[in-house]
Amino acid sequence: MSNPGYFWDDWVWIFKGKEEAVRIGRELGIWWGGYATYAINSLPNPALAIRWFVFIFWGASSVLVAKFFREEGWVNSPTAFVLATLHAITPVALVRYQTSVAFYCLYIACFWLGALIISRNFDKHRRLFALPFFFFSFYLNSLLVLYVLLLAYFFFRYRLGPRLQISGCKDLWVMLRGKISDVQASFWVELSVFIKLNAIFVLLPVIFYVLKWVTTQHSQMYADYNAIQFSDLIWNAFQILPAFFKAVHDLLAVAFFGSSTKGLVIAFVISYFLLILAFQGRELLLRGIGKSIVLACMGIVFGCFAILPYVLVGKPPILTSYYEGRHILPGLPAVLIFLLGCISAGLALVRHDRVRVQAGYVLISCLFASFSMTSMFIGADVWRDWIRQDAISGYVKKHAKELSDVGTFIMVDRTSGYRVGDRQIWNYEYTGNLIYARGGRGTLGVDVNEYRTWGNNELLFHDGYYRERYNISQYDFSARHVFLEISNGDYHPSLGIVFAISAHSLLGRGWEPDAGKIFDIALHQESRIYPEMMESLRVLSGKLEDYKKNHGYYPLSNRLAQPGSVSLRPDGSIAPIPLSYTDTVGGGADKLIDIPNFNLKPGFVYYSNGQDYKLIYRQAPDYDYAKIAISKNSDLKNSGYGFWTEGAKRW
């Protein structure tokens, strides 16, 4: 909560003016989002403001979820308390404290507030107060799906016409035993009454999408961001139930293996005695095995609906991922309800009352201990993550004069224990740190692994929209490149040190180690040999063209091959024979008198079947740079650059 840092795409937002922030919000389909984000970023400390924003609304959603299920009679008061507490301290999806995900918490709180209003006023006009809260919650797509499920729940839950009311398993059995014709007649009458009385609620999603369509601005970046791949639709649909159970498994795995044994024991003892004091030995969970099983089944149905939109677009919740864990947030209550239902059902089989009650306290204390301690340890990892980022910014500030002409900083992160969840740090986060350190919009920061994967036509360099979006509108790729290599220093900040740093941060002090160095940072230049190599290749290419004019074909790359044929390996690939004096035919060596020694590793390689050729410098040490600087001459297949004819392009 006290971490002053920015993570992930926070950096994309904090440097935007009001006009651009509003435009981005409209492109995302949230017309008011840009105004809200700009207002938060205009505060003296936006990072802390967004974290308290999340804290308040996540806590509110926890209380509202528990209150709703208590009002509907699915859980008792102690179980509702357990549900609310587990929801509030869950260790997954810490990314919810970042700008782009923070509003998830607001949407979820609005949804459950609307559900609670309807629950208390189902047959009264006061239920209309729920409309604006539901409308607001629809900006999180999965909540729209849950809204449809909620309407279906209320339809079957409350009698409005001459139809049976389903409030339990007995009512469901009575319905199934009745005549199908009678059931159908009652069903349609009841549905008609329900729609008439709740027409505005039924039409609300339509109204929402019309307004969203009117207020959304076209975006080349987000146009197909959540597009459904219909070729994968059926397969993805079958993954919904497995994805839910995997989320349950991952939640427990993260919770129980995310902290130390000592911490778990201490937290367990504290949780156990606090629960005993709070509830005076009363039973915490449901007693009936039937009701417990129904609660668990409700969790499964509710959870599958909550993750349905994400699974259909191929983005299931992955709770072990720092980023993808956010997709479980709307369905987290379902996961917890399923767990509590299963625990209650298991304890219901215990005949001895005292043993059953104490076992409930022990199991719930285990969950409280694991959730709270893992959240604490992950929070400490987030602090360490920020400390590493801040160290890089501090290094750039300290060496500002030496690095004044650098355009690209390539980060080589050799640290261990400083990336929360081993997350990938993308270019816009490193770039944001560098802008924070030196200002302007002409600096790019990128992890060395991402840098190596960029292709010839990377939009970030060639598209003005992307350059503006990611704060590099003035960036020049040809400017100086350097590597910043960061590794662990003399000591690693322990949990106690992190708590001390956190306390100092709340008092307005920056983090400063008392002794030793936390990191070692080294600077290296990126070598560029491609101009020299390309000049040599250009000379050779010209001589190859002269040779063809005189002989009608290019020198063969294998003296055994005939003009027009291709020398192949057993696996079918073209045999790369380094060009040398002895490997040419028909006196070609005399015509290529300036050919250098080709026994370099890596070195020049020549392929030719007589009609086409490829002449490249393969496995070039500066290929990562050259593939962007001279994209037309870069050869992705061979990690090099050079010249070739059209027919040899894919060799």
Secondary structure, DSSP 8 states (H G I E B T S, - for coil): -------TTHHHHHT--HHHHHHHHHHTT-TTHHHHHHHHHTSS-HHHHHHHHHHHHHHHHHHHHHHHHHHTTSS-HHHHHHHHHHHHH--S-GGGGSHHHHHHHHHHHHHHHHHHHHHHSTTSGGGGGGHHHHHHHTTSHHHHHHHHHHHHHHHHHS--SSS----SHHHHHHHHHS-HHHHHHHHHHHHHHHHHHTHHHHHHHHHHHHHHHHH----TTTTTTT---GGGHHHHHTTHHHHHHHHHHHHHHHHHSSS-HHHHHHHHHHHHHHHHHHHTT---S---HHHHHHHHHHHHHHHHHHHHHHHHTT----TTSTTGGGGGGGGHHHHHHHHHHHHHHHHHT---HHHHHHHHHHHHHHHHHHHHHHHHHHHHHHHHHHHHHHHHHHHHHHTTTTTTTEEEEEEEE--SS-SGGG----HHHHHHHHHHHH-SS--EEEEHHHHHH--TT-HHHH-HHHHHHTT-TT--TTSEEEEEEEEE-S----HHHHHHHHHHHHTT-----SSS-SEEEEEEE----HHHHHHHHHHHHHHHHHHHHHHSS---SSTTS-TT---B-TTSSB------GGG--TTHHHH-TT------SS-EEEEE-SS-EEEEETT-TTHHHHHHHTGGGEEGGGTEEEEE-GGGTT-
